[in-house]
Amino acid sequence: MAVHRYLIVGGGMTGHAAAAAIREVDRDGTIALLGEEPDAPYARPPLSKGLWLGKEEASVWLPEVPGMERFSGRRAVALDARAREVRDDQGGVYRYEKLLLATGARPRRLPFGGDRVVYYRTLADYRRLRDAPGKRVVVVGGGFIGSELAAALRQAGRTVDWLFPEAAPGGRVYPADLCAYLSRTFEERGVRPHPGESVVAIEERGAETAVRTAGGRTLVADAVVAGIGVNPDVALAESAGIRCGDGIEVNERLETSAPGVWAAGDVALFPSPALGGKVRVEHEDAALTMGRAAGRAMAGAGEAYRHLPFFYSDLFDLGYEAVGRMDARLETVASWKTPFREGVVYYLERGQVRGVLLWGIFGQVEAARRLIEGRRELPKEELMRAIHP
């Protein structure tokens, strides 16, 4: 049986970034990529952004990694870290010298509704929602994915009813006044928000689907899509006795508790001194930078991963970039140039900046990183001048 010098479990952006980084350092070592999805690696952000606004599907494909062998449509189900061996759901066995677990996360699901609900995460989910007959869509979830889908689907000409349990969209992330502005913006653009609503039943009505809410509403749709959070896919790691918490625990070199095994991306729980402990980040920048760092470490050229990831979003004509923790439970200080259109929101914990929201402000990510990494208390008047809107 062949032994791969590098085996990557997970065919997403993290796994692809790791393979590309390995190849930069090691031009000859064998690389195998084992992925559950049937598709080749692709960029995920366009699924809730550009593809609904006319971007070609072909634009999402990531470049080929020279010499990488790809095993698609196969889920890794067993890992023997001592024997350095992985088995898939079709009976395939893969031996390795070094292993990366880039298993990502799995969408949380409602306890009812079955396949009537699209739990939005993959290219297959995009295709299914795109090809659904009719234009009426119910979006469940008011967080990052739910917000982007509600905006993108409306811009694509769909009729959108949007359910979320919070008092306003983004209620767990943004300050209350910004949430209220967002709610008005969505309504003005034709989205029908239903704040404070949770789903209690989903029923088949022929080709249509009825969504019943705790508040007594019944919404009939041609498609139902949910973005209600994810759970890190730690099953493979746990089965091998690798230490896990809210993700696979890694050190600053992204090494797990098992020799020869690294983890990166959505599934990795990594140390971040700037954020005050171990964190897990579910966004593109973390996937790419952590994948690259893990690949270089596996190939012997790595350095400690101390990167502070950023993320971004587009909501109609609104857009932002953000760094660190965005949590509405933290103290917030806002500095607006134009209220709710252009400004900076700082998230504070015990006087220290833990997160920075650059709302309508671009090109200031590095400044935000420096502010968080400084880890010192700032008077509010100084904080208001820290990043100029």
QUIWO-V278702 format. One record per helix or strand of 2 or more residues. SS is the DSSP state (hx for helix, st for strand). FROM is the first residue (numbers start at 1). TO is the last residue. If there is no record, write none. Layout:
# QUIWO-V278702
ss:SS from:FROM to:TO
ss:SS from:FROM to:TO
This chain:
# QUIWO-V278702
ss:st from:3 to:9
ss:hx from:13 to:25
ss:st from:31 to:34
ss:hx from:45 to:48
ss:hx from:50 to:53
ss:hx from:57 to:60
ss:st from:68 to:71
ss:st from:76 to:80
ss:st from:85 to:88
ss:st from:93 to:101
ss:st from:105 to:107
ss:hx from:114 to:116
ss:st from:117 to:119
ss:hx from:123 to:130
ss:st from:136 to:140
ss:hx from:144 to:155
ss:st from:159 to:164
ss:hx from:176 to:188
ss:st from:192 to:195
ss:st from:199 to:205
ss:st from:208 to:213
ss:st from:218 to:221
ss:st from:223 to:226
ss:st from:230 to:232
ss:hx from:235 to:239
ss:st from:248 to:249
ss:st from:261 to:263
ss:hx from:265 to:267
ss:st from:268 to:272
ss:hx from:273 to:275
ss:st from:277 to:279
ss:hx from:284 to:298
ss:st from:310 to:315
ss:st from:318 to:324
ss:st from:331 to:338
ss:st from:342 to:349
ss:st from:352 to:359
ss:hx from:365 to:374
ss:hx from:380 to:383
